[in-house]
Amino acid sequence: MTSGQHSLALPGAEGKPAARLTGVVPLGGGVPLGARAETPHVLYVRFHPVPPEDVYQGLLTLLGELTPVVEALPPDAALADVRGALRYFGRDAAGLAEIVRVRALARYGVDCTVGVAANPLLARMAAHEAQESQGAQESGGPGGGRSGRAAGAVRTVPGDPDAVAEFLARKPPIALPGVGPATARTLSAYGLDSAARIAAAPLSTLQRILGVATARRVHAWAHGIDPAPVTPNAPARAMGAEHRFRRDELDPVRRRRALLTLADGLGVRLRTSGQVAAAISVTVRYADRSTTTRTRTLAEPTAHTPALTAAAYALHDALGLQRARVRSVALRVEGLMDAGLAAHQLTFDPADEKSRRLEAAADRARARFGISAVRPAGFLDVA
């Protein structure tokens, strides 16, 4: 075995022999060979609390005052590439992040947590770590309780490859953006329970475990490599809502009831504003603060609550959250357009026709007696 070759023993699943991985691994704690230091220039900004949509648009404009390269990540985050602004403002990226915090608080009363790094992957992870650290400090404060509003922070990952490797070393697989619970469990079953171990594993072994495409992405992420650029965009016309459970929720029935409640509310808002949605997304936030988001294009643009609910249920069920501890679920409808411009496929289904007539009657009752006049049988009170 050469000096650059390492053998990694992986504990097998119960009843199976341990596997042993052998391959060439870069020396120096998992730093890729030939890696060069890069000046941190990407900001991942997470606003809290989640701002209303008009405020969110203002916050994006605020970021645009620093750089035109802003990627909206609604409803509460954005990426900004400030490479071209460093010399103009005479500050490093962390200094620009502090400017963003001060201006967001002064203009909109919204604080933010900012991750600063050389690419979007590391910037996201830095922001997540800063938010976790801040939450732990607040929980351990006087009285042991959390304050009503989370304070923001700025966390920078230096561009030095050794610093990147140190930052990633003890991170669990789920901490890598893009790695979901199922992939994390698969990796951990093979003993790959940290970014350092994933980085040290031969790519060929990861490909046997995860498949070729997924293995290449995860292997690169474990080394802190993310070639994706910050892509300037305009946020799609959308609206969303979130349900936070009073305690971490294990019961899938209550999660479905929460989705029903959210879909009903969004359906009412769409119909009241004369709009329909072309797509819907479900975001699940877990007890460890990680999230999973799934999006589906609807069969046709709609504001019909049963159609929105069915799509939300399908996305939720596809996640396979058997014993997941869920802190909140969020529903978001996207690609909004004027209802008068959308085509509707006529059917001869009497049940569908009856459902739409009942929905119209319920909307008239809400308009006259208030939003709570008519609710679904499975409506879940807001936590």
N, C-alpha and C positions, 0 to 999 in steps of 0.2 A: 504494500500500500504506500503510495507516495505521500509527501508531506502535506499536499493539498487535498488528500482524500480522507474522508471520515466515514465511520460506520455508525449508523444510528439505529439503536434497538427500539422497536416499537412494541408496547404491550398489546397483545391481541385481545379480542373480545373474549368473554367468559367461555371457557371450554375450547378455545382455539390457541394454538401455539403462537408465541410472539413472532412478529415479523422483523426482519433485519434489513434496513436500507443501507445500501452502499453507493457512494457516488462522490463526485468531485464537488466540493463546497468551497466558496471563496474564503480565504483566510481573513482573520480580523473580525470575528464576531458577526459573520453573515453579510458583510458589505460586499456588494457585487464588484467583481473585478473590473477595473477601469472606470469605476464610478467617480464622478467629479462633483465638487461642491457647487451648489447653485444658490444664488441669493434668493431668499424667500420673497415672493412677490404676489402670492395668491391669498386673498382673504375669503374665508367662509364665514358669513355673518348670519347668526341665528337671533332673530328678534323675539323678545318675550316681555309681556305676554303676547300671544298671537294677535297681531294687529288687525283691525277691520280692513277691508279691501281698499278703501280710499286712502287710509293711512299707509298701507303697504305700498301703494303706488308712489306716495310721497317719499317713503324711505328709499325706494329704487331711484327716484330722482336725486335724492341726497347722495347716493353712491355715485350717480352719474356726474356729480360735480367734481369728483376726484378722478374718474376714469370713464371712458366710453365703453370699456369692455366689462359689462355687467350682465350676468346670467341670472335671470329671475328663477327662484325655486319656491313658488308659492306653496302654502300660504304664509310662511314665516321665515324664509331664508333666502340667501342670494350668494352668488360667487362674484368676486371682482378681481380682475388682473390689473394690478397697479404698477406693473413694470415701468410703464412710460411716465408715471407720475412721481417716481422716487426723486429724480433730479429736480423736477419742477418745484416740488414742495420742500425739497431739502430735508426730507425725513426718510427713515426706513419704513418698511411695511408695517411694523408694529406701531410706529408713530402715527401712520395714517389710520390704523385701526382705532387708536385712541381718539382721533378726530371724529371718526364715524360715531363712536359711542357718545361723545359730548354733544354733537349736533343732533343725534337721534333723541337724546334725552331733552335737550333744550327746545327742540321744535315740536316733538310729538309725544314727549313723556314716555318713550319706549326705550328700554335698555336693550343691550345686545351682548351676546357672547361671540367673540371673534377668534377664529383659528387662523394662524398665519404660517404659511409654509411655501415650499417650492412648487407644489402641485395641488390640485383639488382634493385628492385622496388624503394627503397628510393634513391639509387645512381642515377638512371635515373632522378628522380624528382628533386634532388639537382642540377644536371647539367643543367636541363631545367630552374630552378629558377635562377641559376647563369648567364645563357646566357641572360635571360630576363632582369635581373638587369643591366648587362653590357650594353645591348642595350639601356635601358632607360637612363643610364648615358651619353652614347655617343650622344643620341638624344638631351639631355639637355645641351650639352657642348657649348662652344663658337660658335656662328653662328647658333646654333640649328640644325646643320646637322650631319649626321652620317659619320664617317670616312670610307675610302674605304675598310678597313679590320677590322673585329671585333676582339677585344682583348679577350684573354682567361681569365679564372678565376678558382679558386678552391672553392667549397662549400661543407662543411662537415655537415652531420646530426649526432649529438651525438647518442651513443647507448642507452642512458638513456630513458626508456619508456615515461617518462613525456616530454622529449625534442622531441621525435618522435610525440607524440600526439599534442604538440604545433606546430610543423612544418606542420602537416597535417591539423590542425583544419579548417583553412579558405580556403583550396584548393577546387576549384570547381570539380565536378565529372570528367570533361574532363581532368583534370590534372593527374588523375590516369592512368598510362600506361596500356593499354588494354581496357579502357572505350572509346568507340567511340561516335560520335555526337548523334546517335540515342538513345543509352542507357543513355547518359547524359541528353537528353531532357526528356526521360521517368522519370528518377529520379527527375529532377527538377519540373516536373508537379505534383509530389506528395510532393513537399516541401523539398526534399532531395537534396539541392543545395550546400552542402559542405561535405567534408570528415567527419567532426565531426558529422553531422546529419546522414550520412549513417552509421557511426560506432555506433551511439546511437539507430538506428532503430533495432527492433527485427529481427533476421534472417528469421523467418517465414513470416514476412511481406514483406521483400525483395524477398523472394521466390515467393510470390504471384504476385509481380510486374514484376520480371525479369526471373522467372524460377529457378529451384533448382540449377543447376550447375553454372549458371552465378551469381546468388545471393551469393553463397558461396565464389566465387572468389572475387567479388566486396566487400563483407563484410570484408574479410581478408585484402584486399588492403587498405581499409579505416582505418584499425588498423595498417597499416604499416607492415603487415605480408606477406612475400613472400618466400615460401619454395623452390623455384626453385634455383638450384645451378648454379654457373658459369661453363659452360661445355666447356672444351677445344675442339677446332675444327680447321679445315683448311678451309679457305674461299673457297666456290665453285667457279669454273672458271666461270666468269661472266663479263658482260660489261653493262654500263648504261649511261644514259644522262638525263639532267634535263632542263626544260624550266621555267624560272622565268618571270612572267608577270610584265609589267611596273607598274600596279596598281592591287589591289585585284580584282580578276576576278569573276563576277557573271554569265557570259554568258556561258552556257554549250556548245554552238557551238564553241566558241573560245577555250574552254578546249579540245574539240575533235580535233580541228585543230592542237593544240599543240601536242596531242598524235600522230596524223598522222605524223607530222613532226619528232617527236622522233623515231617512229617506222620505218619510211623511212631511217633515218640516221643509226639506229642500223642494219637494214637489209643490207644496203650497207656495213657496217663494217664487218658483219658476212660473207657475200659472198666474200668480198675482202680477208679476212683471211682464207677462206676455212673452216668455222665452221658453225654449226647449234646449236640452243638452244632448250632445253627440257622444259623450263618453262619461264614464264614471270611474272613480278610484276609491279604494279602501286602504286606509293606513291603520296599522295595528301597532301600538306602542306597548312594549313589554316592561316588566318590573325592573329590568336592568337598564332601561331607557333606550334600548335599541328599538328600531322600527322596521316594519316590512310594509311596502306599498305595492299594490297590484292595481292595474288599470285595464279596463275593457271598453272597447268601442261598442256602443249600443246598436241593435239591429236597425234602428231608425231614430233620428232625433226625437226626444220625447220629454214630456213633463208629467207623464202618467205615473203616479206613485207605485202601483203594483209592478210596473216594468222596472222602475228604479230599485225597488225592494228586491225583486228577483235577481237582478244583476249583482246587487250588494251581497246577497246571500251566497250566490255562486262564487264570487271572489273570496269571501270569507271561508267557505267550506273547502275551497281548493288549497288553502294554506295548511290544512291538516293540523290545526292547533289542538292537539289532544290533551296535553297537560301544561300548556303554556299559561304563565301568570300574566294576564293582560291588564295594563293600567288604563288604557283608553283606546277607543276606536274613533276614527274620523272618516267622514264620507265627503267626497268632493265631486261635483259635476262640472264638466269642462266642455269646451267648444260650444259655448252658448250662442244662440242665434234667435232672431225674431221668429215666433211661432208661426206667423203668417207666411214665412218663406220656406217652412219645412214641409216635406211631403209625408203623408200618412197612408200606409197601406190599408185599404179597406178590407174588412173580413166579414164573414157571415156567421161569426161566433156570437151567439146571443149573450154568453157570459161576459165577453169583452165589452159589448155594447152596454149591458146593464151596469158593469163596473164603472164605465166612464160617465154614465148618467148619475150614478150615486156619488161619484167624485165631484161632479158639477154641483149637485145639490148640497154636498158637504161644504164646498167652497162658498156657496151663497149663505149658508148658516154661519160660517166663520166670519164672513164679511159683516153680517148683521149683529151677531152676538159675541164675537171675539174669537181669537185663534184657538182657545181651549174648548170651544163649544162642541166640536166633533174631534174625536181622537180614535186611533186604531185600538182594538181590544188589547193588543200586546204592548201598548204604549208604556215606556219606561220613564219614570220621573227623572228630571235632570239631577245629577249628583251634586 
